[in-house]
Amino acid sequence: MSDAKLPPLSIDELAAESGTALPDKEVYSLLDLNVDLDLALDLAAPIGLAVAGNANVAAPIDAAVGANVLSDGSSAQALADQGVAIQQGITGEALANSDQDSAIDQGQTPAPAPQPPAGGGDVRVPPADVAGALDGGLLNVDVNLAADLDLAAPINGAVALNANVAAPIDAAVAANLGSVGSEATAVAQQDAIIQQTIDGTAEANAAQRSDIDQ
């Protein structure tokens, strides 16, 4: 049956209709979070460092490269000839002295301990009120975090170095790729005379005294 065939309600029928009011809508809290963060940091990092170095570095490099790629009837030649005479001498002293004296005071006043009642007896903690655990929300979280950190890192270091470094490199490369009837020749000749002398003392001294009161 369609809506057009339904008879309309009379005035008496409309007056006889009644309804019930809906209850007020209440908002229910799912999460009640209270965070109290008390963070106190005392950071001290005195660093003492001394570095001394004597160094001689020699790196003569000789290279020759010849290549034929996809070439017919060609020739590639690479010739590298190197003559090296290196004389390195160090006369002296590399001294590194580091003296550090650190006095660090990171004292914190401790919280007073609970006192027993005047009449004697132990300190009692009242029981928690669990009657209204779910009042106002499904989850009530109360976080109190107090962190007191005392960090001290006195670092003392001394480095002394005497070094002679020589790296003569001679290289020759010849290549034929995808070629017919070609010739590749690579000749590398190296004469290296290296004389290294260190006359001296590498000395590193580190003295540290730290008085830390945390």
C-alpha positions, 0 to 999 in steps of 0.5 A, a space after each residue: 500500500 502506497 502513502 497516497 492511499 493512507 487516510 489522514 489522521 483526524 484532529 482527535 487522533 492527533 490529540 490522542 498521540 503522546 511522547 516521552 522526552 529523551 534524557 539529557 546527553 552526558 559526555 563521558 570522559 574516557 581518559 583523564 591524564 594528569 602529569 606532573 614532571 619535575 626534572 633537575 639536571 646538573 651537568 658538568 663535563 670539563 675536558 682537557 686535551 693537548 695534541 702535539 705532532 711532527 709529521 713528514 708526508 711524501 706521496 709522489 704518484 706517476 700514472 699512464 693510461 692508454 685504451 682502445 675501445 671498439 677500435 680496429 687496427 689500433 695500438 694503445 701504449 702506456 709508459 710510466 717511468 718514475 725516479 724518486 729519491 726521498 729523504 725525510 728527517 725529523 729532529 725535535 720533540 713532540 710534547 703534549 702536556 695536559 694538566 686538569 684540576 676539576 672541583 665539581 659540587 653538584 649537591 642536592 638537598 635531600 627531602 626530609 624524611 617523614 617523622 613519626 607521630 608525637 605519641 610514637 608508633 609507625 608512620 601509616 599511609 592511609 588506604 586509597 579511596 577506591 569507592 569512586 574509581 570510575 567516577 568521571 572517566 573510564 581511566 584516571 591517570 595521575 603521574 608525578 615524576 621527579 628526577 634529579 640527575 648529577 652528571 660529571 665527566 672530567 676528561 683529560 687526554 694527551 697525544 704526541 706523535 712523530 711520523 714519517 710517511 712515504 708512498 711513491 706509486 707508479 702505474 701504467 695501464 693499457 687496454 684494447 676492448 672490442 678491437 681486432 688486430 690491435 696492440 696494447 703495451 703498458 710499461 711501468 718502471 719505478 726507482 725509489 730511494 727512501 730514507 726516513 729518520 726520526 731523532 727525537 722523543 714523542 712524549 705525552 703527559 696527562 695529569 688529572 685531579 677531580 674532586 666531585 661531590 654529588 
